[in-house]
Amino acid sequence: MSRLSVLSNPLLLGFEEIERLIDRTGKGNEGYPPYNIERIGPADGAKEKLRITIALAGFTRDQLEITVEDNQLTVRGRQQDDKSREYLYRGIAARQFTRTFVLAEGIEVQSAELSNGLLAIDLVRHEPHRLVRKIEIGSGPD
């Protein structure tokens, strides 16, 4: 049985990739680690920026990895259990995570900074180039 979606309308040609992106966003993102996404307005004619802030208390820079592949931003964290410590109570777990964000065309990762347990990833949105092209109509066989 085939699946029907809004993007399967015959007038929307070539939007299969968007449908795959929508499917990807719904998979694998539980609630850890918590994050914010904020819009930072353009200042002095600069481009619009977005900032993703992820709460990563206890992680160091070398335990984090940020990659962008196929318009998908992935943040991975890996902590090792400290075997030399003896815990009477353990409420802060050393855990691994993967957090993914799908980026639209024209959004580029500008920088990333870890400070006071918060990872801030700044993104910039480039204006798309408008392309208008006239298509000549040829004459068919008579």
Residue pairs with C-beta under 8 A, 6 or more apart in sequence:
5 19
7 15
7 16
7 18
7 19
8 19
21 71
21 102
24 72
24 100
24 102
25 100
25 102
28 98
28 100
29 99
29 100
32 95
32 97
33 54
33 55
33 56
33 77
33 97
33 99
34 54
34 55
35 52
35 53
35 54
35 55
35 99
36 51
36 52
36 53
37 50
37 51
37 52
37 53
38 50
38 51
38 53
39 48
39 49
39 50
40 48
40 49
40 50
40 51
40 122
41 48
42 48
42 49
47 124
47 125
47 126
47 127
48 124
48 125
49 110
49 122
49 123
49 124
49 125
50 107
50 122
50 123
50 124
50 125
51 120
51 121
51 122
51 123
52 73
52 101
52 120
52 121
52 123
53 118
53 119
53 120
53 121
54 75
54 99
54 118
54 119
54 121
55 117
55 118
56 64
56 77
56 114
56 117
56 118
56 119
57 92
57 117
58 79
58 92
58 94
58 117
59 77
59 79
59 114
59 117
59 119
60 114
61 114
63 77
63 78
63 79
64 75
64 76
64 77
64 114
64 119
65 74
65 75
65 76
65 77
65 78
66 73
66 74
66 75
66 76
66 109
66 112
66 121
67 73
67 74
67 76
68 74
68 103
68 109
71 102
71 103
71 104
71 105
72 100
72 101
72 102
72 103
73 100
73 101
73 102
73 103
73 109
73 121
74 98
74 99
74 100
74 101
75 97
75 98
75 99
75 100
75 119
75 121
76 96
76 97
76 98
76 99
77 96
77 97
78 96
79 94
79 95
79 96
80 94
81 94
82 94
103 109
103 123
104 125
105 128
106 125
106 126
106 127
106 128
107 123
107 124
107 125
107 126
108 123
108 124
108 126
109 121
109 122
109 123
110 122
110 123
110 124
111 121
111 122
112 119
112 120
112 121
112 122
113 119
113 120
114 120
